[in-house]
Amino acid sequence: MQSKLKVADRAKVPAFEVMNILDRVAQLRAAGRNVISLCAGEPNDGAPSAVSKRAAEIHAAGTPLTYTPALGIRDLREAIAGHYKRWYNIEVSADNVAVTTGSSGAFMLTFLSAFNAGDKVALARPGYPAYANILRTLGIDVIELDAGQESRYQPTVELLEAAWREHGRLDGLMLASPANPTGTMVSGGELEELAGWCKERGVRLISDEIYHGIDYPEPGSEVRRSVSAWELDTDTVVISSFSKYWGMTGWRLGWALVPDDMLSTVDALAGNVALCPPAPAQYAALTAFTEDSYAEAEARVAEFARTRAAVLDSMGRLGWGESAPADGAFYLYADLGDQLGSHENAAAYCAALLEAEGVAIVPGNDFDHVNGQHHVRLSFAAGFDAVTEAIERIVRFQGNA
């Protein structure tokens, strides 16, 4: 008799509920249903036109798309370094830029390089579930910081100090600003405080900045840009991507700013894990840094702002409870409040809404396994028309529930 084969326990992570919902959306659309999907964090316009045009030219020319250097082609690394000069007025050496297979590849390389099995990494809850799932598969202990409304769903030094007292030494802090699912941000002063605490304690700060460029100024203010952790400390790992601001999700291209002490390790791992990032995406992405591409991206951000305003203006009609401030990115994270009604939890509410009205949003348990049962995340990346129509359907659904 054949012995039973095993599946690694460390690989048994929860499924990302967004992907399951997208599968159901595809089924309903295939059956002829009109479905508005507000569940994916995906701009609906795609890449800037110059990037798409350049990709077509590359393929039409029959350019040999061979392996590139493990950390990406030099021209792209230099262009990314130039982007930091443009946005943050800081000098970044192209040698410290690692181009990766999406930001997901950057997370994997960073976690492998920065931490040993058994190390402790703190992160805010609610948060993007892949952080914790990847860390746990690598045998790293995840220390969840219960970051609620009082801290605007972001880590604070007070939360970190409490975690240190309870769990002992921390080895890393995973920070996202703007954050998924809440859209909240830390201010420059708050980031400086967190970076200083990490520096003093010998804690590696990893800053997820993939939503930079998609943030909204206070009324009357012209200041919009996020603050990069590399403005404060180059021992930090900064992770970013072409997926959100430039709308290039399926191109699978991201990057990391890698501190000097981690460079050789990241380079060696990158060559072993993925060989190199996607070659055609790299060559085409050079045109993401042209004036025309920046202008297209800025126009998209203006549309996000318009859609965000419509969502916030509709909160009274929706009748939901407490929501996150939505400083940046393109999400609204809210407690359903009394609108949960007879539904057992947010997952049941979202499933019923999708079947009844053809609107897909995500239950909060994807992002917070403790307090997320009554929360939902609505993405307004789908655009003004889709989102405003979806709101009408949600109001109708709740009135009929």
KAUR-V464598 format. One record per backbone hydrogen bond with DSSP energy under -0.5 kcal/mol. CO is the residue of the C=O (numbers start at 1). NH is the residue of the N-H. Records with the same first field share a line. If there is no record, write none. Layout:
CO->NH, NH
This chain:
8->11
9->12
11->13
15->17
16->19, 20
17->21
18->22
19->23
20->24
21->25
22->26
23->27
24->28
25->29
26->30
27->31
28->33
29->32
33->35
35->37
36->38, 360
38->379
40->42
43->46
48->51, 52
49->53
50->54
51->55
52->56
53->57
54->58
55->59
56->60
57->61
58->63
59->62
64->66
69->72
71->99
73->77
74->78
75->79
76->80
77->81
78->82
79->83
80->84
81->85
82->86
83->87
84->88, 89, 90
85->89
90->92
93->96
94->97
96->98, 258
97->99
98->256
100->102, 254
101->105
102->106
103->107
104->108
105->109
106->110
107->111
108->112
109->113
110->114
111->115
116->119
119->141
120->171, 172
121->143
122->174
123->145
125->147
128->131, 132
129->133
130->134
131->135
132->136
133->137
134->138
135->138, 140
136->139
139->118
141->121, 143
142->144
143->123
144->146
145->125, 147
146->148
148->151, 153
149->152
151->154
156->160
157->161
158->162
159->163
160->164
161->165
162->166
163->167
164->168
171->204
172->122
173->175, 206
174->124
175->208
179->183
182->326
183->328
184->178, 179
187->191
188->192
189->193
190->194
191->195
192->196
193->197
194->198
195->199
196->200
197->201
198->202, 203
199->202
203->205
204->173
205->207, 237
206->175, 208
207->209, 239
208->177
209->212
210->245
211->214
213->215
214->329
218->221
222->224
228->231
229->232, 233
233->236
236->238
237->207
238->257
239->209
240->255
242->248
243->249
248->251
249->252
252->278
253->242
254->100
255->240
256->98, 258
257->238
259->262, 263
260->263
262->266
263->267
264->268
265->269
266->270
267->271
268->272
269->273
270->274, 275
274->276
278->282
279->283
280->284
281->285
282->286
283->286
284->287
285->288
286->289
287->290
290->294
291->295
292->296
293->297
294->298
295->299
296->300
297->301
298->302
299->303
300->304
301->305
302->306
303->307
304->308
305->309
306->310
307->311
308->312
309->313
310->314
311->314
312->315
314->318
315->319, 320
322->335
327->216
328->331
330->380
332->334, 378
333->324
334->376
335->321
336->339
337->340
338->341
340->343
345->349
346->350
347->351
348->352
349->353
350->354
351->355
352->356
353->357, 358, 359
354->358
358->36
359->361
360->38
362->377
363->366
364->367, 368
367->127
368->372
371->374
372->364, 375
373->346
374->336
375->364
376->334
377->362, 379
378->332, 380
380->383
381->44
383->387
384->388
385->389
386->390
387->391
388->392
389->393
390->394
391->395
392->396
393->397
394->398
395->399
396->400
397->401
